[in-house]
Amino acid sequence: MGIVEDNILVGEMLQFYFSKDESFEVKFWAVSSEKIPFDRIDDLDIVLCDIGLPGKSGMEVTYLLKQKNPKIHIVMFTVFEEEEKIFQSLKAGASGYLLKSTPLAEIKAGLLDVLNNGAAISPMIAKKVFNYFNLADNSKSNSQNLSPREFDVLSQVLAGYTNKQIAEHLSISLETIKSHVRKIYEKLQLSSRSELFHYYKS
């Protein structure tokens, strides 16, 4: 994983925490876009990136990283809760959005969810996402021949919930949720949650 964070205390805390966890290998910590080793990100799987960076913003960094390595997952890490910043990040290709008030254990869980094709979005952000997409009035969702259950699953995916959380909410198995998500991707001709976010706001 990589960390992009200009606050030294926060950056040191993140580096120390994830370096001690066998689930992650911290390959770099950069304080700005200029310090990111872009020539060494081909095999990088995930980056936790601050939005309010000096120089290029976290949204710009996300775009640059995705251009260099389309498979990389970017999770935004910030104090900002404004809707525009959230969705600019998602449109740039971010896979999630965590507030800096999130406990370290929950940050870790969110990153692992993303690596398992889930999403990492803080609970207070999830409601903003759901309201922003306003699926009930979105004709696209009705034009793709989604079943009522697939629509339920889609709504919760766009609200930021992981497959496991959706399975709990709908009281059905995790494997069934994964099957629904695959069918949704197939019907919409998409391949990821970030593409779903972009599709429903394009």
TAPE-V224334 format. One record per backbone hydrogen bond with DSSP energy under -0.5 kcal/mol. CO is the residue of the C=O (numbers start at 1). NH is the residue of the N-H. Records with the same first field share a line. If there is no record, write none. Layout:
CO->NH, NH
This chain:
1->27, 28
2->48
3->5, 30
4->50
6->8
7->11
8->12
9->13
10->14
11->15
12->16
13->17
14->18
15->19
16->20
18->21
20->22
21->24
25->27
28->3
30->5
32->35
33->36
36->38
37->40
38->41
41->44
45->73
46->2
47->49, 75
48->4
49->77
51->53, 58
54->33
57->61
58->62
59->63
60->64
61->65
62->66
63->67
64->68
65->69
69->72
73->47
74->76, 95, 96
75->49
76->98
77->51
78->100
82->86
83->87
84->88
85->89
86->90
87->91
88->92
89->94
90->93
95->120
96->76
97->122
98->78
99->102
103->106, 107
104->108
105->109
106->110
107->111
108->112
109->113
110->114
111->115
112->116
113->118
114->117
119->121
120->97
122->125, 126
123->127
124->128
125->129
126->130
127->131
128->132
129->133
130->134
134->137
135->138
137->139
138->141, 142
139->142, 143
140->143
141->146
142->145
147->151
148->152
149->153
150->154
151->155
152->156
153->157
154->158
155->159
156->161
157->160
162->166
163->167
164->168
165->169
166->170
167->171, 172
173->177
174->178
175->179
176->180
177->181
178->182
179->183
180->184
181->185
182->186
183->187
184->188
185->189, 190
192->196
193->197
194->198
195->199
196->200
197->201
198->201, 202
199->202
